[in-house]
């Protein structure tokens, strides 16, 4: 699976989700977007699961790398 990364830690919080959605939309089927964030992105997961048909919620994963570094993998069907 091809994985692309997007570090949103420096993006202002009100603009993060739209930036993530745009990057996810640009993916091909079978690719994944790895989001590097300063908190666990649970609200993003719920929004993606509810609004994005091509989001593979079962393949979603999140790893805590440090106190303010989480990497969430958002796969696209």
PDB file of N, CA, C and O in Angstrom:
ATOM      1  N   UNK A   1       0.848  -1.186   0.000  1.00  0.00           N
ATOM      2  CA  UNK A   1       0.000   0.000   0.000  1.00  0.00           C
ATOM      3  C   UNK A   1       0.888   1.240   0.000  1.00  0.00           C
ATOM      4  O   UNK A   1       1.786   1.381   0.830  1.00  0.00           O
ATOM      5  N   UNK A   2       0.625   2.115  -0.925  1.00  0.00           N
ATOM      6  CA  UNK A   2       1.344   3.387  -1.000  1.00  0.00           C
ATOM      7  C   UNK A   2       0.819   4.290   0.112  1.00  0.00           C
ATOM      8  O   UNK A   2      -0.391   4.407   0.310  1.00  0.00           O
ATOM      9  N   UNK A   3       1.734   4.923   0.831  1.00  0.00           N
ATOM     10  CA  UNK A   3       1.332   5.794   1.932  1.00  0.00           C
ATOM     11  C   UNK A   3       1.920   7.183   1.723  1.00  0.00           C
ATOM     12  O   UNK A   3       3.115   7.329   1.466  1.00  0.00           O
ATOM     13  N   UNK A   4       1.092   8.178   1.832  1.00  0.00           N
ATOM     14  CA  UNK A   4       1.535   9.567   1.746  1.00  0.00           C
ATOM     15  C   UNK A   4       1.425  10.169   3.144  1.00  0.00           C
ATOM     16  O   UNK A   4       0.567   9.762   3.927  1.00  0.00           O
ATOM     17  N   UNK A   5       2.282  11.131   3.463  1.00  0.00           N
ATOM     18  CA  UNK A   5       2.263  11.746   4.793  1.00  0.00           C
ATOM     19  C   UNK A   5       1.850  13.201   4.713  1.00  0.00           C
ATOM     20  O   UNK A   5       2.127  13.907   3.743  1.00  0.00           O
ATOM     21  N   UNK A   6       1.172  13.623   5.776  1.00  0.00           N
ATOM     22  CA  UNK A   6       0.768  15.020   5.912  1.00  0.00           C
ATOM     23  C   UNK A   6       0.920  15.401   7.382  1.00  0.00           C
ATOM     24  O   UNK A   6       0.232  14.862   8.249  1.00  0.00           O
ATOM     25  N   UNK A   7       1.826  16.332   7.649  1.00  0.00           N
ATOM     26  CA  UNK A   7       2.052  16.815   9.013  1.00  0.00           C
ATOM     27  C   UNK A   7       1.186  18.059   9.219  1.00  0.00           C
ATOM     28  O   UNK A   7       1.415  19.092   8.590  1.00  0.00           O
ATOM     29  N   UNK A   8       0.196  17.955  10.097  1.00  0.00           N
ATOM     30  CA  UNK A   8      -0.722  19.072  10.320  1.00  0.00           C
ATOM     31  C   UNK A   8      -0.478  19.779  11.657  1.00  0.00           C
ATOM     32  O   UNK A   8      -1.280  20.617  12.069  1.00  0.00           O
ATOM     33  N   UNK A   9       0.601  19.454  12.320  1.00  0.00           N
ATOM     34  CA  UNK A   9       0.861  20.057  13.636  1.00  0.00           C
ATOM     35  C   UNK A   9       1.016  21.570  13.565  1.00  0.00           C
ATOM     36  O   UNK A   9       0.696  22.262  14.531  1.00  0.00           O
ATOM     37  N   UNK A  10       1.496  22.096  12.452  1.00  0.00           N
ATOM     38  CA  UNK A  10       1.687  23.545  12.309  1.00  0.00           C
ATOM     39  C   UNK A  10       0.505  24.236  11.628  1.00  0.00           C
ATOM     40  O   UNK A  10       0.495  25.459  11.490  1.00  0.00           O
ATOM     41  N   UNK A  11      -0.476  23.464  11.210  1.00  0.00           N
ATOM     42  CA  UNK A  11      -1.666  24.022  10.554  1.00  0.00           C
ATOM     43  C   UNK A  11      -2.638  24.479  11.635  1.00  0.00           C
ATOM     44  O   UNK A  11      -2.881  23.724  12.576  1.00  0.00           O
ATOM     45  N   UNK A  12      -3.202  25.677  11.545  1.00  0.00           N
ATOM     46  CA  UNK A  12      -4.171  26.120  12.549  1.00  0.00           C
ATOM     47  C   UNK A  12      -5.348  25.130  12.635  1.00  0.00           C
ATOM     48  O   UNK A  12      -5.862  24.698  11.604  1.00  0.00           O
ATOM     49  N   UNK A  13      -5.774  24.770  13.852  1.00  0.00           N
ATOM     50  CA  UNK A  13      -6.837  23.772  14.024  1.00  0.00           C
ATOM     51  C   UNK A  13      -8.081  23.969  13.155  1.00  0.00           C
ATOM     52  O   UNK A  13      -8.610  22.977  12.655  1.00  0.00           O
ATOM     53  N   UNK A  14      -8.577  25.190  12.949  1.00  0.00           N
ATOM     54  CA  UNK A  14      -9.779  25.325  12.111  1.00  0.00           C
ATOM     55  C   UNK A  14      -9.573  24.908  10.655  1.00  0.00           C
ATOM     56  O   UNK A  14     -10.547  24.660   9.944  1.00  0.00           O
ATOM     57  N   UNK A  15      -8.316  24.828  10.201  1.00  0.00           N
ATOM     58  CA  UNK A  15      -8.039  24.500   8.794  1.00  0.00           C
ATOM     59  C   UNK A  15      -7.556  23.072   8.595  1.00  0.00           C
ATOM     60  O   UNK A  15      -7.359  22.640   7.459  1.00  0.00           O
ATOM     61  N   UNK A  16      -7.362  22.334   9.678  1.00  0.00           N
ATOM     62  CA  UNK A  16      -6.786  20.989   9.563  1.00  0.00           C
ATOM     63  C   UNK A  16      -7.676  20.017   8.799  1.00  0.00           C
ATOM     64  O   UNK A  16      -7.214  19.365   7.862  1.00  0.00           O
ATOM     65  N   UNK A  17      -8.943  19.910   9.185  1.00  0.00           N
ATOM     66  CA  UNK A  17      -9.801  18.905   8.566  1.00  0.00           C
ATOM     67  C   UNK A  17      -9.947  19.130   7.069  1.00  0.00           C
ATOM     68  O   UNK A  17      -9.915  18.166   6.303  1.00  0.00           O
ATOM     69  N   UNK A  18     -10.105  20.373   6.630  1.00  0.00           N
ATOM     70  CA  UNK A  18     -10.254  20.612   5.191  1.00  0.00           C
ATOM     71  C   UNK A  18      -8.975  20.235   4.447  1.00  0.00           C
ATOM     72  O   UNK A  18      -9.042  19.698   3.341  1.00  0.00           O
ATOM     73  N   UNK A  19      -7.825  20.506   5.032  1.00  0.00           N
ATOM     74  CA  UNK A  19      -6.550  20.144   4.418  1.00  0.00           C
ATOM     75  C   UNK A  19      -6.427  18.617   4.331  1.00  0.00           C
ATOM     76  O   UNK A  19      -5.971  18.089   3.317  1.00  0.00           O
ATOM     77  N   UNK A  20      -6.826  17.922   5.377  1.00  0.00           N
ATOM     78  CA  UNK A  20      -6.769  16.460   5.395  1.00  0.00           C
ATOM     79  C   UNK A  20      -7.734  15.879   4.366  1.00  0.00           C
ATOM     80  O   UNK A  20      -7.370  14.971   3.619  1.00  0.00           O
ATOM     81  N   UNK A  21      -8.965  16.399   4.321  1.00  0.00           N
ATOM     82  CA  UNK A  21      -9.956  15.905   3.365  1.00  0.00           C
ATOM     83  C   UNK A  21      -9.470  16.113   1.929  1.00  0.00           C
ATOM     84  O   UNK A  21      -9.655  15.235   1.085  1.00  0.00           O
ATOM     85  N   UNK A  22      -8.855  17.254   1.642  1.00  0.00           N
ATOM     86  CA  UNK A  22      -8.330  17.514   0.299  1.00  0.00           C
ATOM     87  C   UNK A  22      -7.221  16.519  -0.061  1.00  0.00           C
ATOM     88  O   UNK A  22      -7.187  15.996  -1.174  1.00  0.00           O
ATOM     89  N   UNK A  23      -6.318  16.263   0.886  1.00  0.00           N
ATOM     90  CA  UNK A  23      -5.221  15.323   0.632  1.00  0.00           C
ATOM     91  C   UNK A  23      -5.759  13.903   0.454  1.00  0.00           C
ATOM     92  O   UNK A  23      -5.264  13.157  -0.391  1.00  0.00           O
ATOM     93  N   UNK A  24      -6.765  13.526   1.238  1.00  0.00           N
ATOM     94  CA  UNK A  24      -7.357  12.193   1.126  1.00  0.00           C
ATOM     95  C   UNK A  24      -8.052  12.039  -0.223  1.00  0.00           C
ATOM     96  O   UNK A  24      -7.950  10.991  -0.860  1.00  0.00           O
ATOM     97  N   UNK A  25      -8.744  13.064  -0.649  1.00  0.00           N
ATOM     98  CA  UNK A  25      -9.459  13.039  -1.927  1.00  0.00           C
ATOM     99  C   UNK A  25      -8.496  12.804  -3.080  1.00  0.00           C
ATOM    100  O   UNK A  25      -8.861  12.156  -4.060  1.00  0.00           O
ATOM    101  N   UNK A  26      -7.268  13.318  -2.984  1.00  0.00           N
ATOM    102  CA  UNK A  26      -6.278  13.195  -4.054  1.00  0.00           C
ATOM    103  C   UNK A  26      -5.665  11.792  -4.139  1.00  0.00           C
ATOM    104  O   UNK A  26      -4.986  11.478  -5.117  1.00  0.00           O
ATOM    105  N   UNK A  27      -5.894  10.953  -3.136  1.00  0.00           N
ATOM    106  CA  UNK A  27      -5.339   9.600  -3.141  1.00  0.00           C
ATOM    107  C   UNK A  27      -6.034   8.723  -4.172  1.00  0.00           C
ATOM    108  O   UNK A  27      -7.193   8.944  -4.522  1.00  0.00           O
ATOM    109  N   UNK A  28      -5.307   7.732  -4.645  1.00  0.00           N
ATOM    110  CA  UNK A  28      -5.880   6.692  -5.487  1.00  0.00           C
ATOM    111  C   UNK A  28      -6.422   5.590  -4.565  1.00  0.00           C
ATOM    112  O   UNK A  28      -6.021   5.476  -3.407  1.00  0.00           O
ATOM    113  N   UNK A  29      -7.326   4.798  -5.097  1.00  0.00           N
ATOM    114  CA  UNK A  29      -7.844   3.653  -4.350  1.00  0.00           C
ATOM    115  C   UNK A  29      -6.681   2.739  -3.961  1.00  0.00           C
ATOM    116  O   UNK A  29      -5.810   2.458  -4.784  1.00  0.00           O
ATOM    117  N   UNK A  30      -6.666   2.278  -2.719  1.00  0.00           N
ATOM    118  CA  UNK A  30      -5.597   1.407  -2.234  1.00  0.00           C
ATOM    119  C   UNK A  30      -4.450   2.151  -1.578  1.00  0.00           C
ATOM    120  O   UNK A  30      -3.581   1.525  -0.970  1.00  0.00           O
ATOM    121  N   UNK A  31      -4.426   3.479  -1.686  1.00  0.00           N
ATOM    122  CA  UNK A  31      -3.394   4.265  -1.014  1.00  0.00           C
ATOM    123  C   UNK A  31      -3.881   4.652   0.381  1.00  0.00           C
ATOM    124  O   UNK A  31      -5.050   4.462   0.718  1.00  0.00           O
ATOM    125  N   UNK A  32      -2.974   5.194   1.180  1.00  0.00           N
ATOM    126  CA  UNK A  32      -3.320   5.636   2.523  1.00  0.00           C
ATOM    127  C   UNK A  32      -2.655   6.974   2.810  1.00  0.00           C
ATOM    128  O   UNK A  32      -1.599   7.291   2.262  1.00  0.00           O
ATOM    129  N   UNK A  33      -3.284   7.739   3.665  1.00  0.00           N
ATOM    130  CA  UNK A  33      -2.749   9.022   4.105  1.00  0.00           C
ATOM    131  C   UNK A  33      -2.372   8.900   5.572  1.00  0.00           C
ATOM    132  O   UNK A  33      -3.216   8.581   6.409  1.00  0.00           O
ATOM    133  N   UNK A  34      -1.108   9.154   5.886  1.00  0.00           N
ATOM    134  CA  UNK A  34      -0.638   9.143   7.271  1.00  0.00           C
ATOM    135  C   UNK A  34      -0.633  10.582   7.768  1.00  0.00           C
ATOM    136  O   UNK A  34       0.102  11.425   7.254  1.00  0.00           O
ATOM    137  N   UNK A  35      -1.442  10.848   8.754  1.00  0.00           N
ATOM    138  CA  UNK A  35      -1.556  12.177   9.343  1.00  0.00           C
ATOM    139  C   UNK A  35      -0.671  12.245  10.583  1.00  0.00           C
ATOM    140  O   UNK A  35      -0.773  11.395  11.468  1.00  0.00           O
ATOM    141  N   UNK A  36       0.184  13.240  10.648  1.00  0.00           N
ATOM    142  CA  UNK A  36       0.989  13.471  11.842  1.00  0.00           C
ATOM    143  C   UNK A  36       0.329  14.627  12.570  1.00  0.00           C
ATOM    144  O   UNK A  36       0.214  15.729  12.032  1.00  0.00           O
ATOM    145  N   UNK A  37      -0.106  14.368  13.804  1.00  0.00           N
ATOM    146  CA  UNK A  37      -0.924  15.319  14.546  1.00  0.00           C
ATOM    147  C   UNK A  37      -0.398  15.470  15.968  1.00  0.00           C
ATOM    148  O   UNK A  37       0.381  14.640  16.437  1.00  0.00           O
ATOM    149  N   UNK A  38      -0.818  16.523  16.649  1.00  0.00           N
ATOM    150  CA  UNK A  38      -0.380  16.752  18.027  1.00  0.00           C
ATOM    151  C   UNK A  38      -1.353  16.177  19.059  1.00  0.00           C
ATOM    152  O   UNK A  38      -1.159  16.350  20.262  1.00  0.00           O
ATOM    153  N   UNK A  39      -2.397  15.495  18.586  1.00  0.00           N
ATOM    154  CA  UNK A  39      -3.353  14.827  19.483  1.00  0.00           C
ATOM    155  C   UNK A  39      -3.978  13.657  18.732  1.00  0.00           C
ATOM    156  O   UNK A  39      -3.910  13.595  17.504  1.00  0.00           O
ATOM    157  N   UNK A  40      -4.580  12.742  19.459  1.00  0.00           N
ATOM    158  CA  UNK A  40      -5.241  11.620  18.806  1.00  0.00           C
ATOM    159  C   UNK A  40      -6.449  12.143  18.033  1.00  0.00           C
ATOM    160  O   UNK A  40      -7.304  12.808  18.617  1.00  0.00           O
ATOM    161  N   UNK A  41      -6.538  11.858  16.739  1.00  0.00           N
ATOM    162  CA  UNK A  41      -7.570  12.467  15.909  1.00  0.00           C
ATOM    163  C   UNK A  41      -8.900  11.702  15.891  1.00  0.00           C
ATOM    164  O   UNK A  41      -9.419  11.387  14.820  1.00  0.00           O
ATOM    165  N   UNK A  42      -9.437  11.409  17.048  1.00  0.00           N
ATOM    166  CA  UNK A  42     -10.705  10.672  17.132  1.00  0.00           C
ATOM    167  C   UNK A  42     -11.847  11.401  16.431  1.00  0.00           C
ATOM    168  O   UNK A  42     -12.595  10.751  15.701  1.00  0.00           O
ATOM    169  N   UNK A  43     -12.029  12.713  16.605  1.00  0.00           N
ATOM    170  CA  UNK A  43     -13.107  13.397  15.881  1.00  0.00           C
ATOM    171  C   UNK A  43     -12.959  13.284  14.358  1.00  0.00           C
ATOM    172  O   UNK A  43     -13.954  13.164  13.642  1.00  0.00           O
ATOM    173  N   UNK A  44     -11.723  13.323  13.872  1.00  0.00           N
ATOM    174  CA  UNK A  44     -11.485  13.171  12.440  1.00  0.00           C
ATOM    175  C   UNK A  44     -11.932  11.786  11.973  1.00  0.00           C
ATOM    176  O   UNK A  44     -12.584  11.657  10.937  1.00  0.00           O
ATOM    177  N   UNK A  45     -11.583  10.763  12.732  1.00  0.00           N
ATOM    178  CA  UNK A  45     -11.995   9.400  12.380  1.00  0.00           C
ATOM    179  C   UNK A  45     -13.518   9.321  12.234  1.00  0.00           C
ATOM    180  O   UNK A  45     -14.017   8.792  11.241  1.00  0.00           O
ATOM    181  N   UNK A  46     -14.251   9.840  13.211  1.00  0.00           N
ATOM    182  CA  UNK A  46     -15.715   9.787  13.169  1.00  0.00           C
ATOM    183  C   UNK A  46     -16.275  10.577  11.981  1.00  0.00           C
ATOM    184  O   UNK A  46     -17.230  10.145  11.336  1.00  0.00           O
ATOM    185  N   UNK A  47     -15.678  11.726  11.702  1.00  0.00           N
ATOM    186  CA  UNK A  47     -16.140  12.527  10.569  1.00  0.00           C
ATOM    187  C   UNK A  47     -15.874  11.798   9.255  1.00  0.00           C
ATOM    188  O   UNK A  47     -16.739  11.761   8.379  1.00  0.00           O
ATOM    189  N   UNK A  48     -14.685  11.220   9.115  1.00  0.00           N
ATOM    190  CA  UNK A  48     -14.355  10.474   7.894  1.00  0.00           C
ATOM    191  C   UNK A  48     -15.299   9.284   7.722  1.00  0.00           C
ATOM    192  O   UNK A  48     -15.804   9.046   6.625  1.00  0.00           O
ATOM    193  N   UNK A  49     -15.533   8.548   8.788  1.00  0.00           N
ATOM    194  CA  UNK A  49     -16.400   7.365   8.713  1.00  0.00           C
ATOM    195  C   UNK A  49     -17.823   7.744   8.321  1.00  0.00           C
ATOM    196  O   UNK A  49     -18.489   6.996   7.605  1.00  0.00           O
ATOM    197  N   UNK A  50     -18.288   8.890   8.781  1.00  0.00           N
ATOM    198  CA  UNK A  50     -19.660   9.315   8.502  1.00  0.00           C
ATOM    199  C   UNK A  50     -19.827   9.963   7.131  1.00  0.00           C
ATOM    200  O   UNK A  50     -20.893   9.862   6.524  1.00  0.00           O
ATOM    201  N   UNK A  51     -18.783  10.625   6.641  1.00  0.00           N
ATOM    202  CA  UNK A  51     -18.941  11.458   5.448  1.00  0.00           C
ATOM    203  C   UNK A  51     -18.214  10.988   4.195  1.00  0.00           C
ATOM    204  O   UNK A  51     -18.556  11.421   3.094  1.00  0.00           O
ATOM    205  N   UNK A  52     -17.224  10.118   4.331  1.00  0.00           N
ATOM    206  CA  UNK A  52     -16.393   9.750   3.184  1.00  0.00           C
ATOM    207  C   UNK A  52     -16.568   8.264   2.877  1.00  0.00           C
ATOM    208  O   UNK A  52     -16.057   7.400   3.589  1.00  0.00           O
ATOM    209  N   UNK A  53     -17.291   7.995   1.814  1.00  0.00           N
ATOM    210  CA  UNK A  53     -17.604   6.607   1.454  1.00  0.00           C
ATOM    211  C   UNK A  53     -16.353   5.775   1.159  1.00  0.00           C
ATOM    212  O   UNK A  53     -16.332   4.578   1.445  1.00  0.00           O
ATOM    213  N   UNK A  54     -15.320   6.387   0.596  1.00  0.00           N
ATOM    214  CA  UNK A  54     -14.111   5.648   0.228  1.00  0.00           C
ATOM    215  C   UNK A  54     -13.134   5.448   1.389  1.00  0.00           C
ATOM    216  O   UNK A  54     -12.083   4.836   1.199  1.00  0.00           O
ATOM    217  N   UNK A  55     -13.455   5.947   2.582  1.00  0.00           N
ATOM    218  CA  UNK A  55     -12.598   5.776   3.760  1.00  0.00           C
ATOM    219  C   UNK A  55     -12.759   4.358   4.286  1.00  0.00           C
ATOM    220  O   UNK A  55     -13.877   3.925   4.567  1.00  0.00           O
ATOM    221  N   UNK A  56     -11.659   3.632   4.423  1.00  0.00           N
ATOM    222  CA  UNK A  56     -11.661   2.271   4.955  1.00  0.00           C
ATOM    223  C   UNK A  56     -11.511   2.340   6.476  1.00  0.00           C
ATOM    224  O   UNK A  56     -10.397   2.282   6.997  1.00  0.00           O
ATOM    225  N   UNK A  57     -12.625   2.464   7.176  1.00  0.00           N
ATOM    226  CA  UNK A  57     -12.610   2.625   8.636  1.00  0.00           C
ATOM    227  C   UNK A  57     -11.996   1.419   9.338  1.00  0.00           C
ATOM    228  O   UNK A  57     -11.371   1.569  10.387  1.00  0.00           O
ATOM    229  N   UNK A  58     -12.166   0.228   8.775  1.00  0.00           N
ATOM    230  CA  UNK A  58     -11.601  -0.981   9.395  1.00  0.00           C
ATOM    231  C   UNK A  58     -10.083  -1.005   9.301  1.00  0.00           C
ATOM    232  O   UNK A  58      -9.425  -1.620  10.140  1.00  0.00           O
ATOM    233  N   UNK A  59      -9.518  -0.348   8.297  1.00  0.00           N
ATOM    234  CA  UNK A  59      -8.071  -0.311   8.135  1.00  0.00           C
ATOM    235  C   UNK A  59      -7.401   0.846   8.858  1.00  0.00           C
ATOM    236  O   UNK A  59      -6.175   0.957   8.851  1.00  0.00           O
ATOM    237  N   UNK A  60      -8.200   1.713   9.488  1.00  0.00           N
ATOM    238  CA  UNK A  60      -7.686   2.875  10.214  1.00  0.00           C
ATOM    239  C   UNK A  60      -6.814   2.427  11.387  1.00  0.00           C
ATOM    240  O   UNK A  60      -7.129   1.450  12.067  1.00  0.00           O
ATOM    241  N   UNK A  61      -5.733   3.139  11.615  1.00  0.00           N
ATOM    242  CA  UNK A  61      -4.902   2.872  12.792  1.00  0.00           C
ATOM    243  C   UNK A  61      -4.308   4.188  13.278  1.00  0.00           C
ATOM    244  O   UNK A  61      -4.172   5.149  12.520  1.00  0.00           O
ATOM    245  N   UNK A  62      -3.962   4.204  14.554  1.00  0.00           N
ATOM    246  CA  UNK A  62      -3.314   5.392  15.124  1.00  0.00           C
ATOM    247  C   UNK A  62      -2.245   4.922  16.108  1.00  0.00           C
ATOM    248  O   UNK A  62      -2.476   4.016  16.908  1.00  0.00           O
ATOM    249  N   UNK A  63      -1.076   5.551  16.035  1.00  0.00           N
ATOM    250  CA  UNK A  63       0.037   5.236  16.921  1.00  0.00           C
ATOM    251  C   UNK A  63       0.470   6.489  17.652  1.00  0.00           C
ATOM    252  O   UNK A  63       0.592   7.560  17.057  1.00  0.00           O
ATOM    253  N   UNK A  64       0.701   6.346  18.946  1.00  0.00           N
ATOM    254  CA  UNK A  64       1.237   7.440  19.758  1.00  0.00           C
ATOM    255  C   UNK A  64       2.754   7.317  19.721  1.00  0.00           C
ATOM    256  O   UNK A  64       3.323   6.367  20.259  1.00  0.00           O
ATOM    257  N   UNK A  65       3.400   8.281  19.084  1.00  0.00           N
ATOM    258  CA  UNK A  65       4.850   8.260  18.931  1.00  0.00           C
ATOM    259  C   UNK A  65       5.528   9.030  20.074  1.00  0.00           C
ATOM    260  O   UNK A  65       6.652   8.713  20.465  1.00  0.00           O
ATOM    261  N   UNK A  66       4.842  10.025  20.593  1.00  0.00           N
ATOM    262  CA  UNK A  66       5.372  10.854  21.669  1.00  0.00           C
ATOM    263  C   UNK A  66       4.224  11.590  22.323  1.00  0.00           C
ATOM    264  O   UNK A  66       3.074  11.425  21.915  1.00  0.00           O
ATOM    265  N   UNK A  67       4.512  12.404  23.336  1.00  0.00           N
ATOM    266  CA  UNK A  67       3.437  13.083  24.062  1.00  0.00           C
ATOM    267  C   UNK A  67       2.582  13.997  23.189  1.00  0.00           C
ATOM    268  O   UNK A  67       1.406  14.202  23.488  1.00  0.00           O
ATOM    269  N   UNK A  68       3.143  14.545  22.125  1.00  0.00           N
ATOM    270  CA  UNK A  68       2.379  15.416  21.224  1.00  0.00           C
ATOM    271  C   UNK A  68       2.599  15.016  19.774  1.00  0.00           C
ATOM    272  O   UNK A  68       2.661  15.865  18.886  1.00  0.00           O
ATOM    273  N   UNK A  69       2.717  13.701  19.543  1.00  0.00           N
ATOM    274  CA  UNK A  69       2.898  13.211  18.178  1.00  0.00           C
ATOM    275  C   UNK A  69       2.139  11.907  17.994  1.00  0.00           C
ATOM    276  O   UNK A  69       2.491  10.869  18.554  1.00  0.00           O
ATOM    277  N   UNK A  70       1.099  11.994  17.202  1.00  0.00           N
ATOM    278  CA  UNK A  70       0.273  10.839  16.863  1.00  0.00           C
ATOM    279  C   UNK A  70       0.294  10.681  15.351  1.00  0.00           C
ATOM    280  O   UNK A  70       0.227  11.665  14.614  1.00  0.00           O
ATOM    281  N   UNK A  71       0.387   9.445  14.897  1.00  0.00           N
ATOM    282  CA  UNK A  71       0.336   9.174  13.472  1.00  0.00           C
ATOM    283  C   UNK A  71      -0.889   8.301  13.208  1.00  0.00           C
ATOM    284  O   UNK A  71      -0.969   7.158  13.658  1.00  0.00           O
ATOM    285  N   UNK A  72      -1.829   8.863  12.474  1.00  0.00           N
ATOM    286  CA  UNK A  72      -3.050   8.161  12.105  1.00  0.00           C
ATOM    287  C   UNK A  72      -2.959   7.805  10.629  1.00  0.00           C
ATOM    288  O   UNK A  72      -2.617   8.644   9.796  1.00  0.00           O
ATOM    289  N   UNK A  73      -3.268   6.550  10.316  1.00  0.00           N
ATOM    290  CA  UNK A  73      -3.255   6.098   8.931  1.00  0.00           C
ATOM    291  C   UNK A  73      -4.684   5.961   8.448  1.00  0.00           C
ATOM    292  O   UNK A  73      -5.480   5.210   9.013  1.00  0.00           O
ATOM    293  N   UNK A  74      -4.998   6.703   7.387  1.00  0.00           N
ATOM    294  CA  UNK A  74      -6.338   6.750   6.807  1.00  0.00           C
ATOM    295  C   UNK A  74      -6.289   6.068   5.442  1.00  0.00           C
ATOM    296  O   UNK A  74      -5.894   6.697   4.460  1.00  0.00           O
ATOM    297  N   UNK A  75      -6.686   4.785   5.359  1.00  0.00           N
ATOM    298  CA  UNK A  75      -6.660   4.097   4.071  1.00  0.00           C
ATOM    299  C   UNK A  75      -7.875   4.414   3.202  1.00  0.00           C
ATOM    300  O   UNK A  75      -8.970   4.675   3.700  1.00  0.00           O
ATOM    301  N   UNK A  76      -7.650   4.384   1.907  1.00  0.00           N
ATOM    302  CA  UNK A  76      -8.732   4.656   0.951  1.00  0.00           C
ATOM    303  C   UNK A  76      -9.066   3.357   0.218  1.00  0.00           C
ATOM    304  O   UNK A  76      -8.183   2.665  -0.291  1.00  0.00           O
ATOM    305  N   UNK A  77     -10.350   3.049   0.177  1.00  0.00           N
ATOM    306  CA  UNK A  77     -10.780   1.839  -0.527  1.00  0.00           C
ATOM    307  C   UNK A  77     -10.680   2.020  -2.010  1.00  0.00           C
ATOM    308  O   UNK A  77     -11.000   1.104  -2.767  1.00  0.00           O
TER     309      UNK A  77
END
